[in-house]
Amino acid sequence: MRHTACTIILLTAATLALFTGCDNGYDCSIENTAYNRINFYSTNEYGIEETLEFPQTISVTMMVNGNETIVVNHVSNASGLQLPMSYTNDCDTTIIRYDNNITDTIYIAHENIPYYISMECGTVMYHKILSLQHTHNFIDSAAIVNDYVNFDYNENIKLYLVK
């Protein structure tokens, strides 16, 4: 009886070790899109940079294959955006619509960089931001602070908005 219990415990332990040994610990469905992280800023009367929660309601669309696709719909007091980047185009067009029907357009030229994850997960796409242009309705200026867009949470672009 004692010998049978030990055998069952050993078989159970061996089975668990076999299945956990095959797991690489990576869930392919979690991280499959690298997001461009854009934060909003303003400068105060002394020229000091301050983070900003933009008080207007905004909606954000992106031009994909000639069609507008909504990526953010009616958000208020936003301090920034996390936007996907195109895998196939080398320039993303992002349109920010404010609640008073004024728009700003941001053009982000980038290089697409395939990045191999594993046999199970395949390849994902990272991006390198090459340049940035924008209109000037509510956007005063912009700066690329981290040109490499991947799965980390680092800020990529600073948008300085007019208060």
Phi, psi and omega in degrees: 000316179294323180295322180293318179296319178295321179296317180296317179296317180295319178295319178297314179297319179295320179295315178297318179296322179296313183287322178286334177290334180275343182278125178273359177079006183250124177263108186298333185282343184285307186245094178231002177225130175270126184258136174280119182260116183244126177245152183262140180220164169218171173242140180277184184295345178262005180080015180269132180290134178227142173292153187225133166263109185292121189288339182281156173282132180235153169233144182236129174237155176236143176276118179234116180052042177083359179243144176278133177238125180286127176246337174221130184236112173054067175252139180248155178053042180282139176256357178175181182223150170239110187241138174290160178242153182290136176278333189253334180265158177255007174214125177261137176249116181246129182245122176258121178255126179267165186292350178258021178066017172269145180235154167237143178241135179242130177249119182243108176276135183209161175255134177270130184238107177294137181231119181283125179267298181191174176299321183289321187261342179076216185247142172243174182244124168260171183219148172241119180285126182262319180201168185214131173226156182202162172277174189235039178284302173246347178269117178280311179202173181213154179218138173274118181256337176213107187280351182261114182260114178220209185274358180283175184255021180288145176292137179256319185226139171255125173253121177266115185259151174282131180288000000 
